[in-house]
């Protein structure tokens, strides 16, 4: 199986290559638009059997820094409209869907291989920075395990190319108020590398 791994920044790529030197990893850029464009370009240049959006992320309790989050679904959580009654997602507006489902067997297999936590991974264009915003996200997505900025972009490109998509995130901090002193980035990068190595070295996927 030929696997493409898409990260946002070079530190994530380097952590993965340190653990899995032969992995095919690209730095796609920060945010869903950059991720979509970079992934689409990579998929147009070579045949792949699976594309994974991978990196560090904010986690939702009970996950803690160093834990691995595996997407059962990838949701563009702030794609929609603000109304007097609150946020309305794109699907309810009638303009398509903000959700990308990961193949169930694939999601479970990734969870087993990495020892991760399975649930929805949210994509946002603006990182959550308050307890109120974190609570609002969980109210809309009670099974959310992590929040990042690229998964839906990678998923959109994968779907367009007909390539299965997954998302693997290593938790560096909790979603909510931005407390940089509580971030555990080196630990999260090391966990990310180990997780991708487990997938890469295992070979074929269901």
Order of alpha helices (4+ residues) and beta strands (2+ residues): beta-alpha-beta-alpha-beta-beta-beta-beta-alpha-beta-alpha-beta-alpha-beta-alpha-beta-alpha
